Amino acid sequence: MSEIPPDFKREMLSLLPNLRAFAISLCGSPDRADDLVQDAILKAWAAHASFEAGTNLKAWLFTILRNEFYSQMRKKGREIQDSEGYYTENMAVHPSQYGKLDLQDFSKALAELPEDQREALLLVGASGFAYEEAAEICGCKVGTIKSRVSRARTQLQALLEIEGEGDFGPDAESAPVTLRAFAS
């Protein structure tokens, strides 16, 4: 980094009151104006090598300050103050990896079923056929299809270690967050 000329330092310091007054006119708040001036001075200090000696330092500094103000305003427009966590809670979504893992477990368990049970379950449960239609497709009686579907469901519950409705969906930790998000 090149050395900063003493004239540059002196002139910059002499312009601080003017910069602060301009910053207050932009922000409307002395505290925010002081922060803005500080940010602008830091940028000017870091970019001092790009300033051409003999040109208007005041205009250069005011341009940096103005650009910094607009950059902060654009950034502020994209950000949301959420110190209480309200917006974060309402944005919660059930993590997709659990669904993928559940589907993998289900596919593995489904593959372990006897072929006749798997076929009956897929026809009735997944394809939406009525028991009568599934019986016709399989060439058996309706009672046989109902029995196969019932045994397949019972076997899947055992393979997947499902004891009740609480075993479906989000786990105990993420469920309250997800439910609050979807309740609003």
N, C-alpha and C positions, 0 to 999 in steps of 0.2 A: 504494500500500500504506500502510495506516495505521501510525502509530508504535506500537511495543510499549511498554506501560506498564512502568516500572521495577519495580513490585511483582511483575508477572507474571514478569519475568526472574529476580528474586531467588528467588521461591518455586519456580520451575522448577529452578533450580540447586540449591536445598536438597533437592529431591526426587530428584536423580540417584542417590544411593546406594540409595534404596528401589526406584527403577526398575531399577537394575542387579541388585539381589537378586531381584526378581520375574522379570527376564529370564533370570537364571541358572536359576531354578527351572523356567522353561518350556523352555529350550534344553538345559540340562545342561552347557554349555560357556561358560567366561568370555569367550573370544574372540568366539563367536557372540552372546553376550549383549551385549557392548559394541557390536557392529554393530547389533543390534536396538534398543538404547537410542538409538543415534545416529539410526537411521532414524525412530524414534518421535518424538524431539525435533525433527528436521527437519520432520516432518509437523505437529507441534503448533505449531512456530514459524510455518509457512506458514499455518496455520489459526487463529492467535491471535485473529483478529477474531470467530470464532464462539464463543469462550469467553466466558461471561457472568460478569463480575466479581461477586464475592461468593459464587459457587458453589464446589464442591469441586474445586480444580485437581488434587489428587492422584488423585481418581477419574477425572477427565477424561484425565489423562496415562496412567494405568494402562489405561484402555479403549483408547486409541490404541495403546499398546504391545501389548496382547493382540490387537487386530485386525490389527496389522502382523505379529505372529507367525503367526497363522492364515493370513493372505494369503500369507506366504512359504512356509508348509507346503503350501498348496494348489498354489502355483506349483512348488515342488520336486517334488510328486507327479506333475506333468505333464512335468517335464524329466528327461532322462537324462544322467548324467555320461558323456561320451564323449571324453576327452582323447586316447585312443589311436586314435580313429577306427574302432574295431571295428564299432559299430552303424551308422555311416554307410556303411562299405564294404558291409555286408550289406543295406543298403536300396537299393543302386544298381539302377536300372532302365534298360534301353535307351531312349534318348530317342525319343519317338513321332514327332518331326518327320522323322527319317530314314526311317521306314517310309512316311510320307505322300509324301515326295519320291521314294522308290523306286517306289511305286505310280504316281505321276504319270509317271515315266520309263517304266515298264512299259506303261502305258496308251497313251502316245504311240508307243512302239515297236510295240505290238500293232496299232495303227491303220495303221502303215506296211506291214504284211504284205499280200501279195495276199489277196483275199477268200477263195479256196478254202483256202489254208493257215490263215488265221485261223479259219475255220469248223471245220476239222478239229481244230485245236489246242484250241479252246474246247469242242468236243464231247468229245474224249478227255481233255484235261488238266483242264479246269475243271468240266465237267458229269459226268465220271466214266463216260461210256459206254465200252463195250468197242469195240475196233476194228471188230468185226463189226457192232455196233449202229450205229456212226457211219457205216459204209459203207452200210448199209441206209437210213439217214436221208438221206445225200447222193446215193444212187442210183448208187454206183460200187463198184468192187472193194475188198476189204480191203487189198490191196497198195498201191492208190492212196492210201487214207487213211493208211497207215503212212508212205508216202513224203511226203505233205503235212505230216504231223505232224513228221517228222524235219527236213524243210527249214524248217518254221516255227521249230522250236527252234533250229536252227543260225543262222537269220536273226536271231532275237531276241538270241542271244548276241552276235552281231556288232554289232547296233544298240545294245545295252546295254554293250558292251565288257566282257563277262564272260569271264574266262580260266580261272577255277577256283572251287572252293568258297569260297576266301578272299574272293571278291568279294561274297558274300552276308552279310547280317546286320550287326552293329555294325562300325564302323570300327576300325582298329588301336588307337586310343587308348581307346575305351570298352569294347572286347571283354573285356580282362582284368578290369575292374571288374565287368561284367555276369556274366561266368562265375563269379567268386568268389561273387557274391551268390546265384546259382542253385545252386551246388555245395553250399552249406550246408544 
